[in-house]
Amino acid sequence: QEQLPAAGDAELRGLDAEIAERSARLQALQQSCRHMEAELKDLSSSMTTPEMAKEIEALRKDCASYTEKLERIKSATNHVTPEEKEKVCREQQLYRREWRRRKRMATELLDAILEGYPKSKKQFFEEVGIETDEDHGVELPAAL
């Protein structure tokens, strides 16, 4: 470095200005590059025109099949009348109420027996052969 001529203040300021200008240009280019990379990522993840055409065709087929199914349902002649629906709801309510009543009676009876029984409830049920709703995963149906 000693062999090189010494730079003057004006030359150093010029070089500093050039460094600043090139740094700013580098920043702008890096920002532009990031923006283009993000745009490329968005475009790469989107569907191509042939893929989009296939998707549209599949959706049109689905729509046509649903429309056909809807027309079949609308044209069906075996609709349930409001009276029939009301009758079924009343019967279901009656059967639910009866189920609940009988289950409560059985539970009360078994609890009375178990008061004097020396073993556990589970052992008693096994010995007598009682199967509960819970053993079979049966639940009281909800009201309609």
N, C-alpha and C positions, 0 to 999 in steps of 0.2 A: 504494500500500500504506500510505502514511502516513495516508490518510483512514480506513482501517479501524481499529477498536479493537484494542488489543494483547490477545493471548490470554493467559490465565493458565496457571499450571503445571498445574492440574487439567484445564483444557480441552485443553491440549497432550497430557497423558497419555491423556485420553479419545480424542483423535484418533489417537494412536500405537496405542492398543489396537484402535481400529476399523480402522486400516490393517493391523495384524497379523492381525486376524480375517478381513478381506476377502482378504488375501494367502493365508491358509491355505485359505479357501473356494475361491479361484482355483486353487490347487494341486490341491485335491480334484477340482474340476470338470475340470481339464486331464487328470488321471489317469483319471477316468471317461471322458472323451472319447477318450483313447488306447485304453482298454480296449474301448470300443464300436466304434472304427474297426477294431481288430484282429478283433473278432468279426464285423463286417460283411465284412471281407476274407475270412475263413474261410467265411462263408456264401455269398459271391459266387462263390468258387472251387469250391464243392461242387455236385454235380449236383441238378437239380430233380427233383421226383417223376415227371413224364412221362419225362424223360431216364433216370432210374433204371429205370422200367418197361420202356423200350425196351432198355436194357442187359441187364436180367434176361431178357427174351424172347430176345435174341440169344444169351445164354449158354445158355439152355435148348435152343435149336436146335442149338448146337454140341455140347452134351452128348448130345443125342439122336443126332446124326450119328455122334459118336464111339462111342456105345453100339452103334449099328447096325454100324459098321465092326468093332468088337470081336467082335460076335456072328458076323459073316461069317467073320472070321479063325478063331474058335473052332470053327465048324462046317465049316471046310474039311477036305477028306479027303486032300489032297495034302501032308500034313506030312512033313518030312524025318526019317527014323529016325536014331537015334544012330549006327547002323552006317554009313549012307550019309554022314552028316556026318564021321565018322572017316575014311572012305575018301577023301572029297574033301580033307580036311586033310592026309592022308598024301601024296596026289598033288600037292597044292600045295607041300608041303615038298620033295618030290622034284624038282619042276620049278624051284623057287627055288634049290635046291642046285646043280642042273645049270646053270642060268643063271649063277650066281655062278662056277662052275668054268670054264665056257666063256669068260666075260668076262675072268677072270683069265688064262687061256691066251692069249687074243687080245691082251690088254694086254702080257703078257710078250713075245710075238712082235713086236709093234709097237715096243716099247721096244728090243729087240735090233736091229731094222732101223734105228731112229732114231739109234742110237749112231754109225753111220758116215754118216748122212745130213747133208748140209751145210745144209739149210734147216730151218725150224721144224716142229714137230709139226703145227701147223694147216695149213701149206702142203703138207706131205706128205699129209695126209688129203684135202685138196682135189684134189691131183693124182691120187691113187689112187681117189678117190670113196668114201671111208669115211665112214659116218654113224654117230655114236655115240648111245647112249641119251640122253645129256645134250642133244644137238642137238635131240631131239624131245621133251624134257621127260619122259622115261620113267624111272621109278624102280622099283627092286626092291620088289615088294609085301611088306607086313608079314606076319608069320606069323599064322595064324588062331588 
